[in-house]
Amino acid sequence: MRLQSITLTNFRQFHGVQEFDLSSNSIKPVSLLFGANGAGKTTFLNAFTWALYGTMSEDVEHQDRMVSDGVWRALASGDSVEVAVDVRFDHEGQNFHVRRRASLYKESDQQSAPSPEVQLWATKADGSSEMVGAPQETIYTILPKGVSRFFFFNGERIEKLVKKGAYSEVQQDIKVLLDLEQVERALVHLPKVDRRLTQDLKKYGGDKASEIQSAIDELSERETTAKEDLKVLQGDLATLAEERESVLELLRQHRDAAPIQTELDAVTEELKEARAAQKSAMDERANLVATRGFMAFTEALGEKTRAMALSLYQKGALPAPLKREFVDQLLADGTCICGTQLVEHTKPWGDVKAWRERAGLQAVETAWQQLSGQIAPLSSARTEMRESFAQIMKRIGDERDRVARLEERKSELDGKLRDSRLEDVQALDAKRMELDNRLGTKQQRIGSLKSDIERFAKDITQKTNERSRAEVTDELAAKARERSDLVQEVQRALQEILAIRAEAMRDRLDKKLKEVFQSITHQNHIPTLNKNFELTLHKDVNGVELPVPKSTGENQILSLSFVAAVSQLAREIRTERRAEGKSPHDSGTYPIVMDAAFGSLDQDYQQAVSRALAKMAPQLVVLVSKSQGLGKVVSELMPYVGHLGILETHTTKPDSVADDIELEGISYPYIRPDDTDHSELKVIK
């Protein structure tokens, strides 16, 4: 999907008909628009999603007021005005034109909620256009609504992608974008097919088979219910975690509580680090005991073996090379040198007899030398093991003491907040404690449900095996059972395929995320997209991975890196399919339209992000204010800019002062006093 142009007709603060060319190429992929606060940058961004989906983001206020106040006041009562957004784009070799419009009828000074309609035209091979019969469904197939969050977003709010509440939605949207949803849809439909087949088995299969199938159905229903409950609980857990973080943020900002909460945050973070270090040391101890612990018991054994062998050697019982007569004497006596009885035709007797054939050979001398050579190093290895063990035990003790000290300090700080004389601080801390308790309850319930789901799956497998062995005399029931078994085999195979593909895609996305993030940040932080598609940030401290408290700027960079990685991987996947002859050349190509990409970043990060932005997507539309965009941002982006524009602000604010913006050495109007509040889209190039 590549944007060609957008046309706004009386859309919010944009008067009349205003158009902007968005066509791009690989050399000039960027369209850059400047606008002051309130000029309409967010409106311009939301014009795309309104045209495509009929919705706008939550940060757009008064969403029912689709027409600017100036136009609405000038409209006579009983008259109507049209509001519309037209977006032209091409997708997989075909041109499209989408228009969403609404006619607003004025009955009072208040604007009523619009009832827009959407139309979509597609250009045919001969150049003519035809209207698409199901416009909204067609748009969803081109760019699903959930996926659009990665391509149309407010940079200052994109950090929501790293919030826990977004993970389940992000995971599903990624699956759609990366071609995994087809397998999931098949897994949804297969149980329905299986239920139809097993109805015949229950009806004609006899009492035993019917009883087993009824048990399978009941277990399947309980498993499905448990999975649905688990999904709800995981969503609740994420919501509670976000709510708890909001409460903590209020405490951090509170004038009196802030010092306590700041120290509490630091202590909590250090406590996490201490617990992680303690666990790492305990894991090292467990590994040491498992792999080298036996050495602690070899001292007496080694000395005893060496003394016994040396005594035999000195007596001439172990000459080098070993004499056959010695082995013959052992067999005759019926006792080995180790004391084992040598009964004819037993295994010990056979082993010693086999040595007789090798007596006098180099192998015996080599064995003796190896035995002698291993006992001495064993002693030094044992000493080394004991020293390592002592060091680890000291680390465990030190970290245990640190954990105890930090837990005590944390308890003191918690008490200060809890016992504060300030009612609002008490209320916030009480809310935090309540959320902690609710989080703990949810986590326990999630663990219980996961155990139930595993048990249900095992029971279903067992019952299915019993069903396969049950006697079925009716031919129709027998066929139903065979087909049900086949459906379940297909289902298991698809589940494995989905797990493998999802993990492969997650792994590729994680690698790209790391690449993009490292190209932007100057911090020694490592981003990770874990198995639950959660975006995390950590640092390596002496081999221990510790979570990094993310600032707003770091959340923004992490989210931007994720969007860039998603965009790049989507194109790669479609390119791979195109190599197989399945996709057009531009399949997997999507534009990125972003507002306020630099709001929370310092100048160094602004420059790094600007440099990365031009490589994020084959088409990029960037909306910035003068304070955000001038300087390093412009210097980095301008070589890639194909279209440059200004959202010129007209304001009725008393005593407002005109302001200009200088671009490429030329000054242009930026803010102008006027009789009405509105914005004009001015094309610079």
C-alpha positions in Angstrom: 0.0 0.0 0.0 1.4 3.4 -1.1 -0.3 6.7 -0.5 -0.7 8.9 -3.5 -2.6 11.9 -2.1 -5.1 13.1 0.5 -7.9 15.6 0.1 -9.7 17.2 3.1 -13.1 18.8 2.6 -14.2 20.9 5.6 -12.6 18.4 7.8 -12.4 19.8 11.3 -10.2 22.9 11.3 -9.4 22.6 7.5 -11.7 25.0 5.6 -12.9 24.1 2.1 -11.0 21.7 -0.1 -7.3 21.2 0.7 -5.1 18.6 -1.0 -1.6 17.3 -0.4 0.5 15.1 -2.8 2.0 12.1 -1.0 3.6 10.2 -3.9 7.1 9.0 -3.2 9.9 6.9 -4.5 12.9 5.0 -3.1 15.1 8.1 -3.3 12.6 10.6 -1.8 10.4 8.5 0.5 9.6 11.3 3.0 6.8 13.8 3.1 7.4 16.4 5.8 4.8 18.8 7.2 5.3 21.5 9.9 2.6 22.8 12.1 2.3 24.7 15.4 0.5 23.2 18.4 -3.2 23.2 17.5 -2.5 23.6 13.8 -4.1 20.3 12.9 -1.2 17.8 12.8 -3.2 15.3 14.9 -6.3 16.0 12.7 -4.2 15.4 9.6 -3.0 12.1 11.0 -6.5 11.0 11.9 -7.9 12.0 8.5 -6.3 8.8 7.2 -7.8 6.5 9.8 -11.2 8.2 9.5 -11.2 7.8 5.7 -10.1 4.1 6.0 -12.0 3.0 9.1 -14.4 5.8 10.2 -12.6 6.2 13.5 -10.2 8.6 15.1 -7.7 8.1 18.0 -8.7 8.7 21.6 -6.6 11.8 21.9 -8.9 13.7 19.4 -11.2 15.8 21.5 -14.8 16.6 20.5 -14.9 14.0 17.8 -18.5 14.8 16.8 -17.4 18.3 15.8 -16.3 17.4 12.3 -16.6 20.9 10.9 -14.6 23.9 12.1 -16.6 26.3 14.3 -16.1 29.2 11.8 -17.7 27.2 8.9 -20.5 25.9 11.2 -21.4 29.4 12.6 -21.4 30.9 9.1 -23.9 28.1 8.0 -27.5 29.2 8.0 -29.9 27.2 10.0 -31.6 24.5 7.8 -28.6 24.4 5.5 -26.1 21.5 5.3 -22.4 21.2 4.7 -20.3 18.3 3.4 -17.3 17.0 5.3 -15.1 14.4 3.6 -11.7 12.9 3.3 -10.4 11.3 0.1 -7.4 9.1 0.1 -5.8 7.8 -3.1 -3.4 4.9 -2.9 -2.1 1.9 -4.8 -1.9 -1.6 -3.5 -0.4 -4.7 -5.2 -0.4 -3.1 -8.6 -3.9 -1.6 -8.5 -5.0 2.0 -7.8 -7.7 2.8 -5.3 -9.6 5.9 -4.2 -11.5 5.8 -0.9 -13.9 8.6 0.1 -15.6 8.8 3.4 -18.1 11.7 3.6 -21.0 12.9 5.7 -23.6 15.7 5.2 -24.2 17.7 8.3 -27.6 19.4 8.6 -27.6 22.5 10.9 -30.5 22.6 13.3 -28.7 24.4 16.2 -25.3 25.7 17.1 -24.4 22.2 18.4 -23.1 19.7 15.8 -24.8 16.4 15.8 -22.9 13.1 15.4 -22.3 12.5 11.7 -23.4 9.3 9.9 -20.6 9.0 7.3 -20.7 6.7 4.3 -17.7 5.2 2.6 -17.1 4.6 -1.1 -14.2 2.9 -2.8 -13.2 2.9 -6.4 -10.7 0.6 -8.1 -8.9 1.4 -11.3 -9.3 -1.3 -14.0 -6.6 -2.4 -16.5 -8.1 -0.2 -19.2 -7.7 2.9 -16.9 -11.4 3.2 -16.1 -12.7 3.1 -12.5 -15.4 1.0 -11.0 -17.0 1.2 -7.6 -16.2 -1.6 -5.2 -19.3 -3.3 -3.8 -18.1 -4.0 -0.3 -15.7 -1.0 0.4 -15.1 -1.5 4.1 -14.4 -5.2 3.8 -12.0 -4.6 0.9 -10.1 -2.0 3.0 -9.8 -4.5 5.8 -8.2 -7.0 3.5 -5.7 -4.4 2.3 -4.8 -3.1 5.8 -6.7 -4.7 8.7 -7.8 -2.1 11.3 -5.8 -3.6 14.2 -2.6 -3.6 12.1 -3.0 0.1 11.3 -1.8 1.1 14.7 1.7 0.3 13.5 1.5 2.6 10.5 -0.7 5.6 11.7 0.3 6.8 15.1 1.1 9.7 17.4 4.8 9.5 18.4 4.1 10.9 21.8 1.6 8.1 22.5 3.2 5.3 20.7 4.8 4.2 23.9 1.5 2.5 24.6 2.8 -0.4 22.6 5.1 -1.2 25.5 2.3 -1.1 28.1 1.3 -4.5 29.4 -2.4 -3.9 28.4 -1.4 -3.8 24.7 0.5 -7.1 24.5 -2.4 -9.4 23.6 -3.7 -7.0 21.0 -0.2 -6.5 19.6 0.4 -10.2 19.4 -2.8 -10.8 17.4 -2.1 -7.9 15.1 1.4 -9.1 14.4 0.1 -12.5 13.5 -2.3 -10.9 11.0 0.5 -8.9 9.5 3.0 -11.8 9.3 0.6 -14.3 7.7 -0.1 -16.4 10.8 -3.8 -15.8 11.2 -4.8 -18.3 8.4 -3.5 -21.2 10.6 -5.3 -19.8 13.6 -8.6 -19.5 11.7 -8.2 -23.2 10.6 -7.7 -24.2 14.3 -10.9 -22.3 15.2 -12.9 -24.2 12.5 -11.6 -27.7 13.0 -13.3 -28.3 16.4 -16.6 -27.4 14.8 -16.0 -30.0 12.1 -15.0 -32.5 14.8 -18.2 -31.9 16.7 -20.3 -32.7 13.7 -18.4 -35.9 13.1 -18.6 -37.1 16.6 -22.4 -36.7 16.8 -22.7 -39.8 14.6 -20.3 -41.6 16.8 -22.3 -40.8 19.9 -25.5 -41.7 18.1 -24.5 -45.0 16.5 -21.2 -46.1 18.1 -22.7 -48.0 21.0 -22.8 -47.3 24.8 -19.0 -47.5 25.4 -17.9 -45.3 22.5 -20.8 -42.9 23.2 -19.8 -42.6 26.9 -16.1 -41.9 26.0 -17.1 -39.3 23.4 -19.4 -37.6 25.9 -16.4 -37.4 28.3 -14.2 -36.0 25.6 -16.8 -33.3 24.7 -17.1 -32.3 28.3 -13.3 -32.1 28.7 -13.1 -30.1 25.5 -15.7 -27.6 26.7 -13.9 -27.2 30.1 -10.6 -26.7 28.3 -12.2 -24.1 26.0 -13.7 -22.3 29.0 -10.4 -22.4 30.9 -8.6 -20.9 27.9 -11.1 -18.1 27.6 -10.9 -17.4 31.3 -7.1 -17.4 31.1 -7.2 -14.8 28.3 -9.5 -12.6 30.4 -7.4 -12.9 33.5 -4.2 -12.1 31.6 -5.9 -9.0 30.2 -7.1 -8.1 33.8 -3.6 -8.6 35.1 -2.1 -6.2 32.5 -4.8 -3.6 33.3 -4.1 -3.9 37.0 -0.4 -3.6 36.4 -0.9 -0.4 34.4 -3.3 1.0 37.1 -0.6 0.2 39.8 2.0 2.0 37.8 -0.3 5.0 37.5 -0.7 5.1 41.3 3.0 4.9 41.7 3.5 7.7 39.3 1.1 9.9 41.3 3.1 9.1 44.4 6.3 10.0 42.6 4.8 13.4 41.6 3.3 14.2 45.0 5.2 17.0 46.7 5.5 15.3 50.1 5.5 11.7 49.1 7.9 12.1 46.2 11.2 11.7 48.2 9.9 8.6 49.9 8.6 7.1 46.7 11.7 7.9 44.8 13.8 6.1 47.4 11.3 3.3 47.5 11.6 2.9 43.7 15.4 2.8 44.0 15.3 0.3 46.8 12.8 -1.9 45.0 15.0 -1.9 41.9 18.1 -2.8 43.9 16.1 -5.5 45.7 15.2 -7.0 42.3 18.9 -6.9 41.3 19.9 -8.5 44.6 17.3 -11.3 44.3 18.4 -11.9 40.7 22.1 -12.0 41.8 21.2 -14.4 44.7 19.3 -16.7 42.3 22.2 -16.6 39.8 24.6 -17.6 42.6 22.3 -20.4 43.8 22.0 -21.7 40.2 25.8 -21.7 39.9 26.0 -23.7 43.1 23.4 -26.2 41.9 25.3 -26.6 38.6 28.6 -27.0 40.4 27.2 -29.7 42.7 25.5 -31.5 39.8 28.6 -31.5 37.6 31.6 -31.7 40.0 30.1 -32.4 43.4 31.2 -36.0 43.3 34.8 -34.8 43.6 34.3 -34.1 47.3 34.0 -37.8 48.0 37.0 -39.0 45.9 39.9 -38.1 48.3 39.9 -41.3 50.3 38.9 -43.4 47.3 41.8 -42.0 45.2 44.4 -42.5 47.9 43.1 -46.0 48.6 43.2 -46.9 44.9 46.7 -45.5 44.5 48.0 -47.3 47.7 46.5 -50.6 46.6 47.8 -50.4 43.1 51.3 -49.3 44.3 51.4 -52.2 46.8 50.5 -54.7 44.1 53.1 -53.2 41.8 55.8 -53.4 44.5 54.9 -57.0 45.2 55.3 -57.8 41.5 51.6 -58.5 41.2 51.3 -55.6 38.7 54.3 -55.8 36.5 54.5 -53.8 33.4 53.7 -55.5 31.1 51.2 -57.6 33.1 52.0 -61.3 33.1 49.6 -64.0 32.0 50.5 -66.2 34.9 49.1 -63.5 37.3 45.7 -63.6 35.5 45.8 -67.4 35.4 46.4 -67.4 39.2 43.5 -65.1 39.8 41.2 -67.4 37.7 42.4 -70.4 39.6 42.0 -68.8 43.0 38.5 -67.6 42.0 39.0 -64.1 43.4 39.9 -60.9 41.7 42.4 -58.4 43.1 39.4 -56.2 44.0 37.8 -59.0 46.0 35.1 -60.0 43.5 34.4 -63.7 43.3 35.3 -65.2 39.9 32.8 -68.0 39.2 33.3 -69.7 35.9 31.1 -68.4 33.1 29.9 -65.3 35.0 30.5 -61.8 33.7 33.3 -61.0 36.2 35.1 -64.3 35.3 34.7 -63.4 31.6 36.1 -59.9 32.0 39.2 -61.2 33.8 39.6 -64.0 31.3 39.5 -61.4 28.5 42.4 -59.6 30.2 44.5 -62.8 30.0 44.4 -62.5 26.2 45.7 -58.9 26.4 48.2 -59.6 29.2 51.6 -58.3 28.2 50.1 -55.8 25.7 50.6 -52.0 25.7 47.0 -51.5 26.7 47.6 -52.8 30.2 50.6 -50.5 30.7 48.5 -47.6 29.3 45.7 -48.3 31.7 48.0 -48.3 34.6 49.6 -45.0 33.5 46.2 -43.4 33.0 45.2 -44.5 36.5 48.3 -43.1 38.0 48.0 -39.9 35.9 44.4 -39.2 36.9 44.7 -39.5 40.6 47.0 -36.5 41.1 45.0 -34.0 38.9 41.9 -35.2 40.7 43.3 -33.8 43.9 43.9 -30.4 42.4 40.4 -30.4 40.7 38.9 -31.3 44.1 40.7 -28.3 45.7 39.6 -26.0 42.9 36.0 -27.3 43.3 36.0 -26.6 47.0 37.4 -23.1 46.5 34.7 -22.3 43.9 32.0 -23.7 46.2 33.3 -21.5 49.0 33.3 -18.4 46.8 29.7 -19.1 45.6 28.5 -19.7 49.2 30.0 -16.4 50.2 28.2 -14.7 47.3 25.0 -16.3 48.3 25.5 -15.2 51.9 26.3 -11.6 50.8 23.3 -11.4 48.5 21.1 -13.0 51.2 22.2 -10.3 53.6 21.7 -7.6 51.0 18.2 -8.9 50.2 17.3 -8.9 54.0 18.7 -5.4 54.4 16.8 -4.0 51.4 13.6 -5.8 52.4 13.8 -4.2 55.8 14.4 -0.8 54.2 11.5 -1.3 51.8 9.3 -2.3 54.7 10.2 1.0 56.5 9.5 3.1 53.4 6.2 1.3 52.8 5.3 2.0 56.4 6.1 5.7 56.0 3.7 6.0 53.1 1.1 3.9 54.9 1.3 5.9 58.1 1.5 9.3 56.4 -0.6 12.0 58.0 -1.5 13.2 54.5 -4.9 11.6 53.6 -4.2 11.7 49.8 -0.9 9.9 50.3 -2.6 7.3 52.6 -5.3 6.8 50.0 -2.7 6.3 47.1 -0.7 3.8 49.2 -3.8 2.0 50.2 -4.8 1.8 46.6 -1.3 0.5 45.7 -1.6 -2.2 48.4 -5.0 -3.2 47.2 -3.7 -3.5 43.6 -0.8 -5.6 44.8 -3.2 -8.0 46.5 -5.5 -8.2 43.5 -2.4 -8.8 41.3 -1.3 -11.6 43.5 -4.8 -13.2 43.4 -4.9 -13.0 39.6 -1.5 -14.5 39.3 -2.5 -17.4 41.5 -5.6 -18.0 39.5 -3.7 -17.8 36.2 -1.3 -20.5 37.5 -4.2 -22.7 38.5 -5.9 -22.3 35.1 -2.7 -23.2 33.3 -2.4 -26.4 35.3 -6.1 -27.2 34.6 -5.5 -26.7 30.9 -2.5 -29.0 30.8 -4.6 -31.6 32.7 -7.5 -31.3 30.4 -5.2 -31.8 27.4 -3.7 -35.0 28.9 -7.2 -36.3 29.8 -8.5 -35.7 26.3 -5.5 -37.5 24.8 -6.1 -40.5 27.1 -9.9 -40.6 26.3 -9.2 -40.3 22.6 -6.9 -43.4 22.8 -9.6 -45.2 24.7 -12.1 -44.3 22.0 -9.8 -45.7 19.3 -9.8 -49.1 21.2 -13.6 -49.1 21.9 -15.6 -51.6 19.8 -17.8 -50.0 17.2 -20.0 -52.2 15.0 -21.9 -49.6 13.1 -20.1 -48.7 9.8 -21.3 -45.0 9.9 -19.9 -44.6 13.5 -16.7 -46.3 12.5 -16.2 -43.8 9.6 -17.0 -40.9 11.9 -14.4 -42.1 14.4 -11.8 -42.4 11.7 -12.5 -39.0 10.4 -12.5 -37.5 13.9 -9.1 -39.1 14.5 -7.9 -37.5 11.3 -9.3 -34.1 12.2 -7.5 -34.2 15.5 -4.2 -35.3 13.8 -4.6 -32.3 11.5 -5.4 -30.1 14.4 -2.3 -31.2 16.3 -0.1 -30.7 13.2 -1.5 -27.2 12.7 -0.9 -26.4 16.3 2.8 -27.4 15.9 3.0 -25.5 12.7 1.6 -22.4 14.3 3.9 -22.7 17.3 7.0 -23.2 15.0 6.0 -20.3 12.7 5.1 -18.0 15.5 8.3 -18.6 17.2 10.3 -18.2 14.0 8.5 -14.9 13.3 9.0 -13.7 16.8 12.7 -14.5 16.7 13.1 -12.6 13.4 11.2 -9.7 14.7 13.3 -9.7 17.9 16.5 -9.6 15.9 15.3 -6.7 13.8 14.1 -4.9 16.9 17.6 -5.2 18.4 19.2 -4.0 15.2 17.0 -0.9 14.9 17.2 0.0 18.6 21.0 -0.2 18.7 21.2 2.1 15.7 19.2 4.8 17.6 20.2 4.5 21.3 23.5 5.4 22.9 22.6 3.4 26.1 23.9 -0.1 26.7 20.4 -1.5 26.8 19.0 -4.5 25.1 15.4 -4.7 23.9 13.6 -8.1 23.8 10.4 -9.3 22.3 9.6 -12.2 24.6 7.5 -15.3 23.9 4.3 -13.4 24.9 5.2 -10.6 22.5 6.0 -8.3 25.4 8.5 -5.5 24.7 11.1 -5.4 27.5 14.3 -3.6 28.1 17.2 -4.9 30.1 20.9 -4.5 30.8 23.6 -7.1 31.5 25.2 -6.6 34.9 28.0 -9.2 35.5 26.1 -11.8 33.5 22.8 -11.1 35.2 19.9 -9.6 33.0 18.3 -6.8 34.9 15.2 -4.9 33.8 15.7 -1.2 32.9 13.1 1.3 34.3 12.0 2.9 31.0 11.6 6.6 30.8 9.0 8.2 28.4 11.8 8.8 25.9 13.1 5.3 26.1 9.5 3.9 25.7 9.2 6.1 22.6 12.4 4.8 21.1 11.6 1.2 21.9 8.2 1.6 20.3 9.6 3.3 17.2 12.2 0.6 16.9 9.4 -2.0 17.1 7.3 -0.3 14.4 10.4 -0.1 12.2 11.1 -3.8 12.7 7.5 -4.7 12.0 7.5 -2.7 8.8 10.8 -4.2 7.5 9.8 -7.8 8.4 6.4 -7.5 6.7 8.1 -6.5 3.5 10.6 -9.3 3.8 7.9 -11.9 4.3 6.0 -10.7 1.2 9.2 -10.7 -0.8 9.8 -14.3 0.2 6.3 -15.2 -1.0 6.9 -13.2 -4.2 9.9 -15.4 -4.9 7.5 -18.3 -4.9 5.3 -16.5 -7.4 2.4 -15.7 -5.0 2.6 -11.9 -4.4 2.9 -8.7 -6.4 6.1 -6.7 -6.2 4.8 -4.2 -3.7 3.1 -6.7 -1.4 3.9 -6.1 2.3 4.6 -2.4 1.6 2.9 0.0 4.0 3.3 3.7 4.6 4.1 5.1 8.0 2.3 8.3 9.0 3.5 9.7 12.3 2.8 12.8 14.4 5.1 14.2 17.0 7.8 11.7 16.6 10.4 13.7 18.6 8.4 15.2 21.5 10.0 13.4 24.4 13.5 13.0 22.9 16.7 15.1 23.5 18.6 16.5 20.6 21.0 13.5 20.2 18.1 11.1 20.1 16.2 13.4 17.7 19.1 13.2 15.3 19.4 9.4 15.7 15.7 8.8 15.2 15.6 11.2 12.2 18.4 9.2 10.6 16.5 5.9 11.2 13.1 7.3 10.1 14.0 7.5 6.5 14.9 3.8 6.5 11.8 2.7 8.4 9.4 2.3 5.5 9.3 2.8 1.8 7.0 5.8 2.4 7.0 8.1 5.4 4.8 11.0 6.3 6.2 13.0 9.3 4.3 15.8 11.1 6.3 18.0 13.4 6.2 21.4 15.1 8.9 24.0 14.5 10.5 23.3 17.8 10.6 19.6 17.2 11.6 19.7 13.5 14.1 22.4 12.9 17.8 21.9 13.3 19.1 18.3 13.4 15.7 16.8 12.4 15.5 18.8 9.2 19.2 18.3 8.4 18.8 14.5 8.7 15.5 14.2 6.9 15.7 16.9 4.1 17.8 14.8 1.7 15.0 12.3 1.6 12.0 14.7 1.5 10.0 14.6 -1.7 7.1 16.8 -0.5 7.3 19.6 2.0 4.3 21.5 3.5 3.1 23.7 6.3 -0.1 23.6 8.3 -0.5 27.4 8.5 -2.4 28.4 11.7 -5.0 31.2 11.6 -6.1 32.3 15.1 -8.5 34.7 16.7 -6.5 34.9 19.9 -6.3 38.5 21.1 -2.9 40.1 20.8 -1.6 37.1 18.8 1.7 37.7 17.0 2.4 36.5 13.5 5.2 33.9 13.3 7.2 32.6 10.4 9.2 29.5 9.7 12.4 29.3 7.7 12.8 26.3 5.5 15.7 25.9 3.1 16.6 29.6 3.5 13.1 30.9 2.7 10.6 32.3 5.3 7.0 31.1 5.2 3.9 32.1 7.2 3.5 29.8 10.3 0.9 31.5 12.5 -1.3 34.4 11.4 -4.0 36.4 13.3 -7.4 36.1 11.6 -11.1 36.5 12.0 -11.7 32.7 12.3 -9.8 29.8 13.8 -8.7 27.5 11.0 -5.7 25.9 9.3 -4.5 26.0 5.8 -2.4 23.3 4.1 0.3 25.1 2.2 2.5 23.1 -0.2 6.1 24.2 -0.3 7.4 21.6 -2.7 
